[in-house]
Amino acid sequence: MAGRAAVPEVIWARPERTGRGPKPAFTRADIAAAAVRLADDGGLDAVSMRHVAAELGCGTMSLYNYVPRKEDLYELMVDAVSGEHELFEPTGDWRADMLRNARQTKALMHRHAWMVRLMSGVYGFSPNALRYLEHCLACLDPLDAPYGTKIELVAMLNGCVTTYVSNELSTAERVRSLPWSQEQENAVRIAYLGSQVASGAYPRLAASFTEDAGPIDLDAVFERMLGRVLDGFEPRT
């Protein structure tokens, strides 16, 4: 007999546990915490229904009574981590407040490196994610712009932070996989780049290297990126 056709649903609209029986042994918070621990230790690929069930000390099929799909498990994880944002009292300076939010998000993604793989609008409407969005909109109250523009600002800022952290994490992962030191790798690449610039084929690039810019401050680059995004939302006079 054919199974019932799948229909879209939102886990937050479901009761904590389906079916009859004794009082549930676990809450969604318990399940999310177990999954987050596994992901923090072994990456997102370490998270499976079987592994989460083992972490909780229950059978895999029992876990499906709480979390029907793996996608729902991911949503629980994203919501749990979203709850780590500090929802501070807005200061009235929307730029400063949004910069503070963006720095928090960057730190959060470094604590939970797997998060960059799950940052999606699909998981953007969980309870903690909605509270964070409401907080951001409260921070943006002083900005004279429609709510649609403000939500676009939040999404764009989060997207930039996610991309930036993703690049940081992938670079760090590559460095860890090298059979030699980072200094050796840099020396070889800098030597090659220098030979190419000296060839005369890249005059603009060569000119950029003659500027006395000093060593690159990645934290300052991050701050400039955020500032330039926010500049685009400043009211025009």
N, C-alpha and C positions, 0 to 999 in steps of 0.2 A: 504494500500500500504506500502510495506516495506520501511523503512527509508534508507537514504544513508549510506553506510558502513563507519565506522570511519576510519580516516587515521591519521597517526602521523603528528604533525606539531609543530613548534616552535613559541611561541607568538611573539618573537622579529622579526620574518620574516613577521608578519602581520601588516597591517596599524593600527594606534591607535584605530580606530573604524570602524567596518564593516557597510555596508549598506549606503543608501542615507539618506539625511535629513539635518536638521540644523547643525550648527557648534557644535561639541561635547561639552557637558557641563563640562566634567571632563577629566583630563589627566591620564595616567597610574600612574604618580607620586602621584596624588591626591588619587587614589584608593589604591595604596600601602601604603600611609601614614595613611589612614583610617584603613586599615587592621592591620598595625603595632600597631596603638594605641589600637585597640581591643585586640590584642594578648598580648601587654604589660600589659594591665589592667586585663585581664581575662584568659590568656593562649591561646594556639593554638585552643583549643576546642571552644573558644568564637568566632572564626572566621568562618563565613558562608557567603554565597552570600547574604542572607537576612539581616544579621546584618551589613555587609559592606554597602549595599544599604541604610539601615536606617541611618547609620553614615553619609553618603553622602547626604541624603535627596532625594533619587530617588527610583524608583520602582525596585524590584528585576530583573524583566525581562529586564529592561533598562540596568542594569549592565552587562547582558550577551552580549550586543552589544560591550562592551569594553573588557570583560574577558570571553571567551567562557567556561572555565572549572575552577573548584576549584583549580586544580593543577597549572593552569596558575596564579591564585591569589597567591598561595604560592611562585611561582617563582618571581612574582613582589615583594613580601615581602622580600625574600632573597636578591634580587638585591638591594632593597632600603637600607637594613642594610649593605650590602657589601660596599655600597658607603660611609659608615662611617669610613672606613680605611683611615688613613693618608698616602698618597703616598709620602713619604719624599724622598729627594735626597739621593741615596745610598752613603755610606761613603767609600766604598772600602774594608770594613771588612765584608765579607759575613756572618760570624757567628753572629757578633753583630747586623747586620741588620735583619737577620732572627729571632733572639731572640726578637728584638723589634717588628717585625711583629706578632710573636706568643703572646707576651704580649698584644698587641692591640686586637688580636682575642679573647683572654680570657676575657678582659674587655668588649668587644662588646657582647659576649655571656652572660655575667652577666647582662648587661643592657637589653638584650632581651632574657630572659631565654628560651623561646620557640624555639629559633634558633637551639638548639641541636637536636631537633626532625626533622629538615628539612635539616640538613647537609648531602648532598648527591651529588654524581657526576651528578645526573640528573639535579640539579639546578646550576651546576658549570660553565655554559657557557653564563650567562647573561652579559650585557654590563659592569656593575660594577665588576662582578666576573672576567671577562676577563682582565679588567684594573688592578685588584689586582694581578692576576697571572702574567701579564706582568711586574708589579712592582717587584714581587718576583724574577722573572728571571733576571731582571736588578740588583737586589741586589746580585744575584748569579753569575754575570759576572766574578768576580775574581776566582771562583771555577773552576778548570780544570776538567770538567766532561761533558759528552754529555748532550744535553737538556733533553733527556728522563730520565736520572738520576736526573737532577735538578727538573723536574716535580714530580718525585717520592718523592724527598725530601720534596717538598712543601706539597704534599698530605699526606705524613707520619706525618709531623709536625702538619698539621691541624687535622689529625685524632687523634693524641695524645692529643692535646689541647681540642678537642671536648669531648673525653672520660673523661679527667680529670675534665672538667667543668661539664659534665653530672653527675659525681659522687658527686661533690661538691653540685650541685643543689638538687639532690635526697636526700642527707644527710640533707641538710637544710630543705627540705620539710618534711622529716620525723620528724625532731626535732620540727617543728612548729605544727605537729599533735599530739605530746605527751601530755598526760593529767598531766604530771609532768615536773619538770625542767630538763634541760640537765645535770646539775650537779648530780641530783638524778639518772638519767639513767646511767651516766658514773660510778658512785660509785658502783652500782649493778653489772655492767658488769666487771669492774676492779676486784671486789671481786671474782666473778666467775672465771675469767681468772686466777687470782692468785692461787685459789684453784686447778685448773687443772694443772698449771705449777708446783706447789708444790708436786703434786702426783708422780712425777718422770717419768711420761709417755712421757714427751716431753723434753728430756735433751738439745737438741739443742736450742729449744725455750727458755728454762730456762737460758741457757748460754747467749743468746742474750739480755735477760733482765738484766743481771748483768753488761753489758757494760754501762759505764757512758756516755750515749748519750744525756741526758738532754731531755727537752720537744721537741716534734716534731714541727719543723718550716715548715708549709705547703707551704709557699712561696718558701722556699729553696728547698723543695722536687720538686716543679714544675720546678724550674730552673735547678735542676740536671737532671730531666727527659728530658728537652729540650736539655741540653748539651750532654747527652748520645745519643740522636737521631742524633744530628749533628756530633758527633764523628764518627758515622758509615759512614759518607760521606767525611771525611777528606781524601785527597789524600794519598795513601800509598807510603812510601819512601823506 
